Amino acid sequence: MTTEFTAALHESEYRITLDQPELGNMLTLDAMRALAAEIRKAGRDSGVKIIRLRASGPAFCRGRAVGAPSATPPTSAQFRRNVADPILDVYRAMHESEVPLLAEVQGDAEGFGCALVTACDMAIASDRARFSLPELQKNLPPTLVLSVLRHKVPPKASAHMVYLTETIDAANAREWGIVAEVVPGASLSERADAMVASICSRDRIAIATLKTYFREITIPDFSLASEVAGASLANAMTSMRR
């Protein structure tokens, strides 16, 4: 059982809250495995109509918590299995969920956190939120993130974020498709509550039908993109260590 997030059912809303504010809500790989399982469970529950992702503290999620390097460099297959696959499995669980996911972004979303927001079906952000993909600062090619961004963010905007690693504000994030709506920070929870209430007032069959349509029509080749992303990252990271 992870302590890095909490999860609870609120009538027809399944609420997942990243809950390590003192660490910027960074997630370990074990927590990502637990998060994928939680999303799968909620997404298949006939009593759930929406999954809401939110966070406590000033940051939404500052990315992945990186542990101490292994004494023995991993092979490409080991890196893929132990690092890339748990991350990709979160995106896959979100993609396969029978109901939509809503991100409520109150603060900074970096790396995996930015991808998590982008992977949600809907996202609303505070005007104080900031977004960045800083992986290349550590010579880490963010192919896993790009497997999510590729169908929601214009290619030149994605390239800008991954090559330059610059932080963008909420207005840019809305323009580039990472979030759909930006509101004053004081109004964020109220607006998210209203969105949840609207969706939960609909029949689950209608909601699930829309989710399926978006998945199958607007997000093609998800499995292929994930496979290429994982293989590319694993090969790059293990080659640089040799």
Rosetta blueprint (number, residue, H / E / L):
1 M L
2 T L
3 T L
4 E L
5 F E
6 T E
7 A E
8 A E
9 L E
10 H E
11 E L
12 S L
13 E E
14 Y E
15 R E
16 I E
17 T E
18 L E
19 D L
20 Q L
21 P H
22 E H
23 L H
24 G L
25 N L
26 M L
27 L E
28 T L
29 L H
30 D H
31 A H
32 M H
33 R H
34 A H
35 L H
36 A H
37 A H
38 E H
39 I H
40 R H
41 K H
42 A H
43 G H
44 R H
45 D L
46 S L
47 G L
48 V L
49 K L
50 I E
51 I E
52 R E
53 L E
54 R E
55 A E
56 S L
57 G L
58 P L
59 A L
60 F L
61 C E
62 R L
63 G L
64 R E
65 A L
66 V L
67 G L
68 A L
69 P L
70 S L
71 A L
72 T L
73 P L
74 P L
75 T L
76 S H
77 A H
78 Q H
79 F H
80 R H
81 R H
82 N H
83 V H
84 A H
85 D H
86 P H
87 I H
88 L H
89 D H
90 V H
91 Y H
92 R H
93 A H
94 M H
95 H H
96 E H
97 S L
98 E L
99 V L
100 P L
101 L E
102 L E
103 A E
104 E E
105 V E
106 Q L
107 G L
108 D L
109 A E
110 E E
111 G L
112 F H
113 G H
114 C H
115 A H
116 L H
117 V H
118 T H
119 A H
120 C L
121 D L
122 M E
123 A E
124 I E
125 A E
126 S E
127 D L
128 R L
129 A L
130 R E
131 F E
132 S E
133 L L
134 P L
135 E H
136 L H
137 Q H
138 K H
139 N L
140 L L
141 P L
142 P L
143 T H
144 L H
145 V H
146 L H
147 S H
148 V H
149 L H
150 R L
151 H L
152 K L
153 V L
154 P L
155 P H
156 K H
157 A H
158 S H
159 A H
160 H H
161 M H
162 V H
163 Y H
164 L H
165 T L
166 E L
167 T L
168 I E
169 D E
170 A H
171 A H
172 N H
173 A H
174 R H
175 E H
176 W L
177 G L
178 I L
179 V L
180 A L
181 E E
182 V E
183 V E
184 P L
185 G H
186 A H
187 S H
188 L H
189 S H
190 E H
191 R H
192 A H
193 D H
194 A H
195 M H
196 V H
197 A H
198 S H
199 I H
200 C H
201 S L
202 R L
203 D L
204 R H
205 I H
206 A H
207 I H
208 A H
209 T H
210 L H
211 K H
212 T H
213 Y H
214 F H
215 R H
216 E H
217 I H
218 T H
219 I L
220 P L
221 D L
222 F H
223 S H
224 L H
225 A H
226 S H
227 E H
228 V H
229 A H
230 G H
231 A H
232 S H
233 L H
234 A H
235 N H
236 A H
237 M H
238 T H
239 S H
240 M H
241 R L
242 R L
